[in-house]
Every structure is written in structure tokens, then in C-alpha cells.
Amino acid sequence: MHVVLDYDEADRLYFDHITQETILDIYDLEKSSGVIISMGGQVPNNIALPLYRSNVRILGTSPEMIDTAENRYKFSRMLDRLGVDQPEWKELTSTDEAKGFCDKVGYPVLVRPSYVLSGAAMNTVYSEHDLHNYLDEAAAVSKDYPVVITKYIENAKEIEMDAVANNGKMIGHFISEHVENAGVHSGDATLILPPQDLDPETIRKIEDATRKIGDALNVTGPYNIQFIAKDNDIKVIECNVRAARSFPFVSKVMGLDLIEMATKAMTGIPVREYPPLNIPADYVGVKVPQFSFSRLSGADPVMGVEMASTGEVACFGRTKYEAYIKGLVSTGFKLPKKNILLSIGSFKDKMEMLPAVQSLHKLGYKLFATAGTADFFEEHGIPVQFLEALGDEHQRQEYSLTHALANNLIDLYINLPSSNKFRRPANYMSKGYRTRRMAVDYSTPLVTNVK
């Protein structure tokens, strides 16, 4: 169901499911001269071709071109023709085929049923053992129910491009960078605009690829492309020929209404390409996700390829750090005053966190940590008090993580799970999950991503 929140803006508001039948009924009732489908999320795009075949006039990009972007085979062939790179992928109908493809491209890989949208049922798989577990538990692989496996590029940056085109010519665009590495759903990612850490060559390649794709699809209206970049090499994750959830954010930050531009283009009103904007160096916008794990009993509060956020906040600052802190506080996150608990899974994450933890110590925070994490930071000269994760009931309280969380003695819990673990139901019995869940249940602010 799609709900227009600002009903004062519309002549009429229909509160109903977006289906072909409903749209046809409204189209006939209103004696409509055309339908704009690119502002309603993914569902209208899914029914673009059926509506077109029912003689509904679709304004903007043609339904055939929308289908080219939505159909992974057609879109992949188009990218090949354009010389635009993409991660290796394949649709597979048996476990043996899946294993063979993974052996060819190498682990890790991203696996999902081919009929699922918006990240649902996706998982990152790091070994053959994990692959078999996923296929046994999450997907029955057959010709009727194939799985799509994509090479997962580790430690790559994800970049969002929001653009408007008119008859295939790009007339407006903004690039946002994700704080989190690729692998976190774009709806859960923290976005920075203007981008602060992108190489000019990466930006040039992204703009060039966006122009090529908009021209090849003959886009009229909004479109959104997600890229991954590593060492100035860019690859296209996907292209949505519609407005993405980032459109309001980029329009607000840059002071240019992309939706107005797109609407004019789609309705045939003359619209000009906007001139380059001069953005002050001390002006940054950051979009921060809002989560509701406290209301979702038992949910594991970590970010991944499935979307988990329920809202978002955008704030401005002179630097990305200032804007981020404002956004974080606006979501209800309480900044720590004294005690911080650390539990960091991988050695790589411990090394990446070392300068930040040294800074926390110098700022006067009292640091606590679980086994392994405590040893690492002690070895690097940072005093840390050890806490036992989920010890027995006879354990002394000053060494009990459970006691510290239950009595609100911890102001911030930084829990970074090892990223090379396949998330299966057994994970919900792990100490990491149970302590993360405990933090949420006792209203302790929690951070679960190293970035």
C-alpha cells in the first residue's frame, strides 16, 4: 500500500493497494490523460508493462525501457554494449551449478532467490559450507525457483547517483557517498552530500556511466543508480528508473528540486539543465537511518543486505562529523558521558578501530571490553577493564557484562561482529547476538558497524 502523507497537495487521495486492477479503475474513473509511475517506489515499476498493454498512457520513460532496467539479463547485456562494468553474476538452477560458479568467481558471494526484491532473503556467503547451509535453509533451488549469485566485492565503497534526464539527456544529478562499505542496504546506509572522500576520477567515471545509461534507456524523468568503487574502478549494482528514497534528501541539501525537474520533463513542460552549483566547503548534509529494534522483540540489531531501518533523519553541518553527530542525536541516540564497552570480532576491525579507541581513552572515557578485545587494546597500551560476556550467575558483578548492561552502567556499546560469518538461525544463540539484544532491551546505545 502506498500512502500520500500530504493530502493537501492532491485533488484526491485514493487509499488502496497499488495493483493493475486498482490503477485501471482510477484511470477510467478520473478519465486520466496519463499516469506517472516513477514516484511510488518499486511496485508501480513492476506493473508498468501490464498497464501499458492495457492502453494506459505512461508518462516519462517508456515501460519497455523500464523493463530493460528491471530485467537483469537485458540490463546486463545493455551494460556490456555500453562498456560499463558490473559484478559477475549468474542465475542458477541447481546446487552443483551454484557451487561451480562460486568456485569460479571466488568467495564471498551474494546469494538470493531470483524472485525476491528489496534485499529480502539475501545473504552474504563466505564459504562452500555456508553456501550449502543457505541453499538448504533459505531457498529450494530448481528450474522453477533459481537463485541469483553475484560476486561480492569486499571493502568497496558504495555510491548513490540520483539523476533526472529528458529524452535520454541527463539534465540534473547529485552523487552521495555511503559511510558504510558496500554490503549494507542503501536504505540503512548513512549518506553524505556533497561527497567528501571520493577521488575526482571516480566521480568522472560515475557521471560518464550515468549519462550512457540514461541515454541507452532514453530516460525521461528520475532515475537512480547504485555503484560500487574500489581503487577508482566502478561497477554498477543496479539502476532504478524511478525516484529513490534519497531524492528528497539530495534535493533538500542542494536546494534544487529534482522532483520538480523530473515532473516537468515527464509532462512535456520545458525544463533546462541546471548550471554547476558552487557549494561552500563548510556545508555538508548527512542522512542518518532510524531503527526500531527496541520494538522488534528478538531482532538482531545489525546492518546487512536486508533493509532494517524504519525512518531517517537529515542534518547539516560545517563538516561531515558535525552533521553526523546532529543526525545521530536527532534519532534519539544518546552520546556517551563516561563508560564505553567494546566487543570487536575481527583483527582487521580491531586495527581499524585502534586510533578511535586511543582517542576515546585520551578524552577520558572509561573503557570496558570482552575477552580478546580487552587483550588487544591492553597490548597496545590502552587501559581496559575486562567484562565476561554472559558468565555464570556466581560471577563477581564488577566483571559481569550482563550486570553492567542491566544496571545501565554502560553509556555506549560498540559491538562489531566478524564480517565473515554467514548469518543463519544458529547465530541467534551466539554471545554476540545475545549481548547486542541485551543492549537494545536495556536501552543502551549500540554501534555495530566499524565505519
N, C-alpha and C positions, 0 to 999 in steps of 0.2 A: 504494500500500500504506500502511496506517495502522498504526503500532506503538504499543502502550501500553508506555511505558518502565517504569512502576512496577507490575510484575506482581504484587507482594504485595498490592495493593489489590483485585484482581479474583479472583473464584472460579475463573474460567477465562480463558485468553488464547488467542484464535484468531489465528494469524499467517497472513494471507491477504489477497488483494485485496478491496477493498470494491466488490462488484458486486451487482446484484439477485439473481443466482443464489446467490452465497455467503451473503448475508444470509437468503434464504429457507431455505436448508439449515440454517443455525444456528438460525433461528427455530423450525423444525419439530423439530430435534434437542433443543433446550432446552425445548420446549413453553412458549415465552415468552408472557407476557401483554401485552407491549408493547415497543416499541423507541424509544429516544431517539436521534435522528439529529443533534441540534444541537451535538454536542461533537466531531465528527470532521472539521471543515473543509468544503470545498466539495463534495467528491464525494458524501457522503450526501444533501446537498440536491438534487443533480442526479437522484437516483433516488427522491426522496420520493414523487412521483406514481405511478411504476410499482409501488413497494412497496405503496402504499395500494390500488391497483387489484388487487393480488394478495392482498388481505384481510389485510395486515399492519397491526396497530394501532400507529399512530404517536402517541407521547406528546408533549404540548406543542402548539405551533402546528400548525394543520391543513395538510396538504400543498397544498390549494388556495390557501391564503394564502401559503405558501412560494413557490408557482408565481407568484403575483401579484407578489411582490417580485423574483423572478428574471427574469420576462418583462419586458423593457424597455418594451414597448408598454402592458401592463397597469399596470405601476408608474408610468409617466409619466402615464397618464390618471388614476390614483388621486391623484397629487400635484397635478394640475390641479384636481381636485374639492376637495382639502383646502386649496388656496390656498398650497401650499408650492412655492417656486421651484426650478428646476433649469436647468443649462446647456442651451442649444439643441442638439438632436441630430437626426440622421436616418439611416435605413438606406437605402443607395443601391446601385443595380444596374448603373450604367454610369459611365464616366469623365466623360461630359458632365454627368450628374446631380451627380456629386461636385463638379465644378468650379463648377456653378451654385450649389450650397449654400454652398460656401466663399466665393464672391463675395458671397453674401447676408449671411452672418454675419461675414465678415472673418477674415483670418488673425491669429494662428496657430490651428490646429485640431488635435485629437487624432484619429488615424485608426487603425482596427484592423479585421481581419476579424471579422464578427459571431459567428462560431462559436468564438472564442478566449476563454479565461478567464485570470484572474490576471495580466493585463498582458502576456502573451506576444504578440509581433509587433505591439505598439502602437508608434506613433511620433508625435512632435510635428512638425507640418508648418507651415512659416513662409511659403511662397510657392507660387504655381501651379507653378513649376518643380519644387519639392520634392514637390508632390502627384503630379505625373506620374512622378517618379522612384520614389516609394513604390509607386504602383499598378503600375508596370512591373516592379519588382524583388520586391515583397513580397506582392502579392495580385492574383490574377486576378479582376477584377470581373465578375460576371454575376448572373443571377437565382438561380442555384444557390449562388453564393458572393458575397453582397453585402458591402459594407464599411459600418461604422458611423462616422460623422464627428460629433464633438462640438466645440462652441466651447470653445477653451482660454482660460481667463482668467488673464492674466499677473499676477505679483506678488500673488497671492491667498494667504491663509493657509489651510492645511488643518487641520481639527479633527476629532477622533475622539470619537464618543459610544458608550460601552458601557453597555447598559441591560438590565434584566430587567422583564418585565411578567407580570401574572397576569390572564387573561381580558381582555386589552386595556388594563389599567390599569398604568401604569409604577410599579413599587414600589422600584426601585433604579437609580441611574445615576451615571456619572462621565464628566467631559469631560477629554480630554487634548488639548494643543496640539502640533502638529508644529513643530519648529525650522525645517525646510526649507519653502520655499514649495510650494504645490500643483504637481504635476508629478513629484514623487518618489514612487515606490511606497510605500504605507503600511508595508510590511514592511521597507523600508530607512530609514524616517524615524526621527529622534530625537524621542522623546515626552517631554513634561514634564507632570507631575501633582503638585499642582493647577496649573491653567493660571496663568501669571504675567503674560501680556501681552494678555489678552482683555478687551474692553470689556464691562461688565455687560449692556449692551443686546444684544450679540452672544450672550452666554450665555443670556439670557432667550429670545431668538428660537430658539436651538438646542433648548432644553428644550421650548419650546412645539411646535416641529415634531416632536420625538421623541415627545411624548405623542400628537399627532394621528396619526402614522404607526403607532405601536403599537396605538392604538385601532382604526384602519381595518383593520389586518391581524389584529386580535384575537389579538395575540401572547400566548402563554403560554410563558415560558422566556426564553432570552437573545436579544438582537438587537444589531446594531452598525450605526451609520450614519456615513458619512463626509461631512463638509460642507466647502465652501469659503466663506470670508468675505472680503469686501473692502468697506471703508467701511461696516461694520455691515449690509451686505446679505449674506444667507446663501443658499446653494444646496446642494441635495442631490446628491452624486456617486452614491452607491449605498447600498442597505440590504441587509444580510445577516441573515436570520433564523436566526442561529446564533451560537455563541461565536466571537469573533475572537481572533487571536493576542495582542491587547492585554489580554484578560480576566485572565490570571494577573498581569500587571504591575499593573493598576489595583487588583485585589483585595489584592495584597501591600502596595502603597503605602498604601492607605486602611484596611487592617486589617478589611475586610469581604468575606466570601467570596461574590461574586456567583454563582459556580457552584453553591454550596450553595443559595442562594435560588432559582436557576433550577430546580434539580433538585426541590426541594420543590414548586414551582409545577406542574411538569410531571407529578409523580406524585400530585398531589392532597393533599399534606400542607399543613396551614395555614401560611401564611407572611405575616409582617407587612411593611408598608412601613417601611423604616428611617428613623429621625429624621435631620434635618440634622446633619452631622458638624462639630464645631469643630476646625479644622485650624490648628495653630500657624503663625505667619507665617514661622518659620525652619525649616520642614520641607518639603522638595521631593524628589520622586523623578524620575529621568531614565532612560529606556530608550535604550541606545545599540546600534546594529546592529554585528554582527561580520561581516567579509568574509573570503573565502578566495582573493583574487585571486592570491596567490603560488602557489597550487596549480592555478590555471586558466590554463595557458600561453596567452598571446596575448589574453586577455580585456582589454577596455578598462575600467580601474577608475574608472568614473564612474557616478553615480546617475541614474536616469531613470524612465520609466513602467513598465519591466520590472523585476521584483524580482531583486536580485543578492546580497543578504546570505544568509549560511548559519547565522546564530545571532544572539543578542542578550544584552546584559548590563544589569542594572538596579542602580542605586546611589542612595544617599540623601545629602543634604547640607543645610546651612543656607541655601544659595542654589542657584539653578539652575546657576550656574557651578561651584560646588564639586561638586555631584552629577555634572555632565557630565564634569569632569576625572577624577573617580574612575572613572566608567564607561568613559571613553576608555582610561585606563591599564589597566583590567581586561580590555580586549580585546587587550592586547599592544602597544598604541600607545606609543611612546617619546616623551616630551616633549623638545623641543629644548634643547640646552645652549648652543650658540654660533651656528651658521651656518644661515640660512634662505634658501631660494631661492623667488623669486616669478615666476610667469608668469600674467598676468591678461588675458583676452581682450578683454572689452568695456569701454568707457569708463565705463559705469554701474557695473560691478563694481569698477573701479579707484577710483571716487569713494566707493563704499560701504566699500571696504577701507582708505581713506586714514587714518581715525582709528586703526584697529587697527595699521597699519604704523608710524604715528608712535609708538604705544605700544611696539611691538617695538623700535624704534630707541632710545627712552628707556630701555628695560630693558637695553640693552647688547648686543643681538643684532647680529651682522654680517649684513648683507642683501646678497643677490645677486639679479639679475633678468635676464630675457631682454630683447631689443630691444623697444622700445615701452613695456613695463612699467618698465624702468630709466629711460627718458627722462621718463615721467610723474612718478615719485617724486622724481627729481632736480629737476624743475621745481618741486616742492612742498617743496624744502629738505631732503629725506631722502637722506643719502649711500648710494648703492647701487653695488655692483660689477657691471659688465656681464658676462654669460656668453653666448656664442654657442651657440644650440641646434643641435646636430648639424652643427658646422662640419667642414671637411676635416681630413685626418689630419696636415697640416703646421701646423695651428693651434697657437699657444702654449698650453701647458697651463693657465696662470692664467686664460685666457679661455674655456676649454672646459667646457661643461656636462657633456658626456659624461665627461670626465676627473674632474670633481668628484663625479658620482654613482658612477662605477665605483670610485673610491677612498674612498668613504664620507666625503667631506669635507662633505656636506650633512646636517644633522640633521632638517630638515623641508622638504618641497617643497609649496608652495601653488600648485596649477595649476588655474585656473578657466577652463574652455573657454567660448567665446562661446555663449550660450544660444539664439541664433537660427540655429543650424545644424542642418539635417536630418542625422541620423546614418545614413549609407549606407556600404557597404563601402569606398568611396574614402577615407573618413575614417581608416581604419586605416593609411593611408600618410602621414598628416599628422605634422608635427613634434610637435604636442601629444600625440597618441596615443603616438608612439614614446618621448617623454621620460617620459610617465606610466608606460608599461610598463617603461621602464628603471628608474624609481624602485622599482617593485614588485620587479623582478628582483634589484635590489641592496639590498633590504630597507631602503629609505629611507622613513620615514613620509610619507604623502601625504594632502593635503586637496584635494578637488575641488568643494566646494560653498561658496558665499560666506557662507551662514548659519552 
